[in-house]
Amino acid sequence: MEDKLRDLKEKMNSTLLKDLDFNEKRQRNVLRKIKGEEPPLLKFSLSRTWRFTLSTVLMTSLLFGLSMFVSDQLDHYDNSNTRRAEYIDQKENTNKIDDIDENKKKEWRDFSSVGNLEKPDFATNVREWVPQTLERLEQPVPSKYPGAGLDEGYDIYLKSQMLRDMLGPYIRVEGEDLEKDFQNLQTLISLIGHHQYVRTARIDSYGNAKEKIEYMKEWEPTSEETLKAFEYMKQLLHDIDVAINKDGKGERYGISHQLDGKKVKELEWFLYR
């Protein structure tokens, strides 16, 4: 056996195996083959494949989640813009409706008429009647009325009665805001008449002394409310004149509904408190 192994290397060099290099790596492979172990390369490959697969799954999940988030945000943005656009449209439509409703409040018609009067001594249309009446309120009471010029409160009462006789039977308007102004005008007339009753009530509690000038010296003094009501009457007629004859342009007292006066509540508190 020893003779056979002697000069083994020289004999192998003379064969096809002379160029083989049985290095350390091949020695380990032979040893692992003998022991039945798996090559570490396979384990490494399996481990590397698993990590690659896991990374791919994680990256895919991340990209999917990101795409879903972006899609959701875009939908939310679109919905927000849609809702905002709908809100703006709705608000604009509401404003248009409000403008239409506001314009309707300002519309009015004149239903004044001569009635059964043959020769009325006053204008029988609202546009002329308002400034004419305002001018007459500033003038003295005509002497044809007994007691005219003798008592300030009585003069105010007589003027208010002249308006009462014209409003309603001959001077009439239709229109939401302007009707409110004419209603307030009639309430001022009633208020002045009430205070004339109050100042004469101790003479006749039934109101029969309101125009009995023979008891004028026994009447109570003219009340501050009578004077204030008369001022409001002139101011309201002035504002109505600005509204219907001057297209709302000019100085105003701010107590007319037709002009959206800022002091309407002040007037109506005085009237209806």
Disulfide bonds with the S-S distance in Angstrom:
none
